[in-house]
């Protein structure tokens, strides 16, 4: 019997982080012929990690379609890829904001078993109703939410993208990162971790953060990290921070977010998944790192989240972050986030996160499904 062929895909950074964990585990079994396909920014991330993904893009160079755009060109590109590779199983990322390689592969999968690696709890994306056959999710609440929203099958496996943190010396990384920033003891470090520029209300929320920083912690060091999809926003954000008299470092070009995250005493964002990176770093730390402050001051942001089926940002209900819902709350919550009691409470909440990821279950289930298809196709030949 030939080896089963497994195709893995990603288009966003979070999906790429998931694949970076799953690919080596599948490869170690020596049971499968693996191919990775990706579009930017996941393509670049996976290449930096040592993979050689098949680039995926339309003839005009685009790789993501708007939510209501005609999907035919994307489906044609996915069909061509599947015909060329003929995989026995698909493992795709889950991304929002439009449709790309992951959604197109699911829509064109035919009789192939399909699996999706969920990052944000309750998230699934599809062209039409072509969802994956099984979603691997972080925990049972995420599984329940995913089932309720989309009527799909979901299995908790822990947080895949954070599995590598088990080998991380968080204290040493924090010390090295703060030293590289030139931070002396006692000086607070506040990070702004941006999302794509298309997120409604983010620009206004950032402006309110700048005002609060200048008023509450003018001596803080600010770390800026743009989203890979919107690196062009960096100069505008840097200029706004500097006009307010703030000292800022740009970490947007760093290969990974963890060094800049772990250096922070407060991580601010609208609702980026980097907030959970920080939470899992905190879970691995012996002493408190800091706190996440979510900037939901703008009605447009909250409405966008509701439209995407998201209520509170990931982790908030478990004590993993403060939420500024009104402009006047940013300053007071920023001050509270720097307090010892708030930091201690956040650290305690983070220590309740899943301690490990069940990567073995993913390898087993994907492998069984892929090899079953090999037998089916052989029998029908």
N, C-alpha and C positions, 0 to 999 in steps of 0.2 A: 504494500500500500504506500502511495506517495505521501510525503509530508503535507499536512494541512497548511494552506496559505491564509494568513491573517493580515488584513489591511487595517492600519490604525491612522486616524486623522485628527487634525486640530487646526483651528484658525485664530484662537485667542491665547493670551499668556497663561491664563488659568488652566486651559485645556492642555497646553504644552507642558505645564508643570505636572499634571496628572500623568501624561504619557511618559514623562521622564522616569516615573516610578514603575509603570506597568511594563514598558518595553524590555528592560533588563530581566524582569522576572519571567516573561515569556521566552526570552532568548536563552536563558539559563537552562531551560528544559530540553533544548535541542530537538523539540518535537515539531516545530513550526518553521515555515518560511515566512519571515516577516517583511512587510513593506510599510513604510511610513509616508504619508502624503500630508502636505500642509500648505497653508497660505500665510502671508504676513499678517500679524507679527509673530505668530507661532513658528513659522518657517525659520526665521533667524534664531529664535530661542533654541530650537531643537538642533540647529547646526552648531551653535556654540556649545551645546551639550555633547557634541560628538556624533550626532546622527547625520544621515544623508537623506533628508526627505525628498520625495518627488514633489516639485513645486506645482501648485494648483492655481490656475488663474484663467480667466476668459481671454479671448483673443485681443480685447481692448486693454488688457492688463488689470482689470478689476477682479476682485475675488469675493466681494460681499454685495448682495442685492438688498435694497430697501425692502421693508416688510411687505409693501403692496406692489412691488415690481413684478414684471412678467418673469416667471422662473425658468422658462424654456431654455435659455442659453446655459444657465447653471446646470440644469438637468442633463443637457446634452454633453457638457464637459464631464459630468460625473459618470454618465453612461459609457463614454469613451474610456475613461480610466478603469472602470470595472471590466469592460470587455478586454482591455489590454492585460490586466493583472489577474482577472478571474479569481478573486479571493473566496475562501470558504466561510469566512466570518468577518464581520466589520466591528471595530471598536472605535467609536467616535467621541469627540469632545462635545460639551454642551455650551453654547455661546448664545448671547442675546444680541439685540440690535441687528436685525436683518437676517439674511440666510446666506450660507456659504457652503463650503465643501462638506461639512458634517451633515447638514440638513439634506443636501442634494444626494449624498451617498445613501442615506436612509430611504429617501424617496425612490431610489433606483435599485434598491438591494435585491429585489426579486425574492428567490427562495432562500437567500443567505440569512443565517442567524445574525441578529444585530444587537450590539451592546453600547451603552452610553455611560460616560464617566461624568457624573454630575459634580459641579463645584458649589454653586449657590443653592441652598436648600429649596426644594420645591420647583426648581427650574427645569424646563424642557422646551425644546424649540423644534419646529418641524415645518416642512412645506406641505400644506394641506394637513392631513392627519397621519403622516408617515413617521410615527414615533418609533423609537428603538424597542426591541422586544424585551429588554431588561435594562433597568437603570441601576448602576452602582452608586449608592448615596452614602452620606456620612453617618447618619444615625437613624433611629426609628422615627423621631418626629419628622425628619426630612423625607423618609420613605412614605409616611402617612400623608404628608402634604402633597407629594408628587402623585400618589395614587388618586387623591381626592381631586386634584386639579386636572389631571390628564387621563385618568383611567388606565394607567400603565402599570406594569410590574416593576417593583423597586426592591432592592436588597441593601440593607445597611452593611458597610464594610469598613467604617472608619474613614479618616481623612487621608486620602492617598497622597495629596500634594505635600502633606506635612510628615509623612512617614520618615523622610530622611532627617528630620530634626532629632530623631532618637540618638543619632551619633554626634550631635552638635553640642559643643561646649559654649553655652549661651553667655555665661559670664565672661569668658575669654573674648568672644566675638564682640560683646558690648564694649569691653575695655579697649580693644583694638580699634573699633569703629569710632569711639569718642576721642581717642588719642589722635586718630587720623584727621578728625574735624577740629582738633585743637581745643577741645572742651576741657575746662578745668573743673574740679569738684565744685558742685553747688550751682553751676550754671545750667539752667533748664534748656533742653533741646525739644523743639516742637516741629513735627513734620506735617507737611501737607502732601497727601497722596492723591493725585488727581485721577479722574476718570476721563473717558473720551469727551471731547469738547461738545459732542451732541447731547450730553446729559442736560436736560432742562434745569435751569436755576443754578447750575454750578458756578457760573461766573459771578452772580450776585452773592452767593454764599461765600465765595472766596473773598470778595470785597469786604464782607462783614467780619470775616476772620482777620483780615489784615488790620482793620480798625481795632478789633479786640486785642490783638497781639501788641499793637503800639500802645494801647492804654493800660493793659494788665501786666505784660511781661516784656517791656521794651529792651531788656538786657538779654533776652533769650536768643539762642541761635536757631534759625529756621532752616529746616532741610526741605527742599522741594524735590518731588519726584513726579514727573509727568507720566501719563499713560503712554505706552508705546504707540498707540494709534494717533496721538495728538501731541507729538513732541514739539510741534511748531508753537504751542502755547507757552513754552518755557520762558521765552524772552519777555513776554507780556507779564507773566506772573512775577518773574524776578524784578522787573522794573517797578511793579506796584509795591512789592515788599521793600525795595530800597528807597522808594519815595517816602515811605512811612518811617524811614530811619532805622530799619531792621537789618540785622546781619544775617545773610542768607548764603547757603551752599546749595548748588544744583547737583542732585544725584541722579538725574534723568538718564544719563548715559551709562550708569553702572549696569553690569551684566545681570545682577540679581538685586532684589529689593531688600533682602534680609539684613545686610550690613547697615543700611540707612534706617531700617525699621528698628532694629535692636538698639540703636543709639538714642532713640527718642524716649523722652519722658511722657510726651503726649503725641499721639497720632491722630491727625484730623483728616476727614474725608467726608464726602456726602454719604456713600454707602459702598465703597470699594471693598472687594474681597481681600485686599491687603489687610483689612482689619482683623480677619481671621488668621492671617499669617502672624500678626502681632500676638494674637491670643494664644496660638500654639507655641510661639517663642516664649511667651510668659509662662505657659504650662511647664516648660522645660527648665525654667529658671528657679533657683533656690530662693531668691528674694525678689520682691516686686520690681518689674521694669517700669511700668507706668500705666496709662489709661488711654482708651480710644474715645474721641469726641466726634460724634456724627453731626454733620452740618445739614440739617433738614429745615433750614429757616425759610425756604422758598416754597410757596404753594405748588409751583410747577414741578418741583422735584418730587414732592409728596404725591402729586397726581400721577406722575410718570411711574412711580413705584407701585401705586395702586393698580394702574393699568397693566403692569407686568405681574400682578398677583403677589406683590411683596408689601407687607405691612411695615413692621419694624425692621431695621437693618439686621443682618445675620448676627446672632449672638446677644442682642440687646435683652431679650426676655430671660436669658440665662445669666444676666449680670455683666455682660462683656461689652460695656460701653455706656457713655452718657449721650443723650440726644438733645441737641438744641433745636427746638421746633419754632421758636420765635427769634427775631433778630436780637432782641435784648437779652437773650439767654446765653449768647456765645461767650461774652466776657466773664460772667459769674461762673459758668460751667468750666471755662478754661482755668480759672483760678482754683476751682474745686478739684479739677483733675490733677493738679500739682500737689494736692494735699496728701499727707501720709495715709489717712484712713481710706480715702477713695482708692489709692493705689493698692492698699492691702486687700480691699474688698474685690477689686478686679483680679488680683493675683489668685485669690482663693477660688473665684469663679472659674478662672482659666484652668486650674488644676483638676477640675471636674470634666474636662473635655476627654473624648476617647483617647486612650493611651497608645493604641496601636491600630494599624490598618491590616485588614485581612486580605492581603494581596494573593495569598494562596487560593482563596475562594474564586477570585477573578480568573486566575490562570486555569483552575480546574474547570470552571463553567464555560469559559471561552473555548478551551481545548476540547472538551467533550462535544460541544456543539459543532465546532469546525471539523473534527474528525468524523462525526456522524454524517456530515454533508459529503465528505470524501467517500464514505462507504455508499451513500445514496447515489452519487453520480457514477461511481464505478459499477454499481448494480444495474443502472439504467443505460450504460454505454452499450 
